[in-house]
């Protein structure tokens, strides 16, 4: 009973991904974004894409 009341009293917070949040370097999109921002070199880009292909 107490848990039900607590759940009703707490606001529901939905996680909305923030566009300014860093992209994951272990995704194709993240790798491309890091290269575009000059955060990683083309050599590192090739390495990470090879990692994804493995």
C-alpha positions as CSV (number, residue, x, y, z in Angstrom):
1,X,0.0,0.0,0.0
2,X,2.8,2.5,0.9
3,X,4.7,1.7,-2.3
4,X,1.6,2.4,-4.4
5,X,1.1,5.8,-2.7
6,X,4.8,6.6,-3.2
7,X,4.6,5.7,-6.9
8,X,1.6,8.0,-7.3
9,X,3.3,10.8,-5.4
10,X,6.5,10.7,-7.5
11,X,6.5,12.4,-10.9
12,X,7.1,10.2,-13.9
13,X,10.4,11.2,-15.4
14,X,11.0,10.1,-19.0
15,X,14.5,10.0,-20.2
16,X,14.8,12.0,-23.4
17,X,18.1,11.8,-25.2
18,X,19.9,15.1,-25.2
19,X,21.2,16.0,-28.7
20,X,24.2,17.6,-27.1
21,X,25.0,14.3,-25.4
22,X,28.2,12.8,-26.7
23,X,27.7,10.1,-29.4
24,X,29.0,6.6,-28.7
25,X,32.4,6.1,-30.3
26,X,31.5,2.5,-30.8
27,X,28.8,3.3,-33.4
28,X,29.1,4.2,-37.1
29,X,27.3,7.5,-36.4
30,X,29.5,8.3,-33.4
31,X,32.7,7.6,-35.3
32,X,31.7,9.8,-38.2
33,X,30.7,12.6,-35.8
34,X,34.1,12.4,-34.0
35,X,35.9,12.7,-37.3
36,X,33.8,15.7,-38.3
37,X,34.6,17.4,-35.0
38,X,38.4,16.6,-35.5
39,X,38.2,14.6,-32.2
40,X,39.8,11.6,-33.8
41,X,42.1,11.2,-36.9
42,X,41.2,9.4,-40.1
43,X,43.6,6.7,-38.9
44,X,41.6,6.3,-35.7
45,X,38.4,6.3,-37.7
46,X,39.7,3.4,-39.8
47,X,40.7,1.5,-36.7
48,X,37.2,2.0,-35.1
49,X,35.4,1.0,-38.3
50,X,37.5,-2.1,-38.4
51,X,36.6,-2.8,-34.8
52,X,32.9,-2.5,-35.7
53,X,33.4,-4.9,-38.6
54,X,35.0,-7.6,-36.4
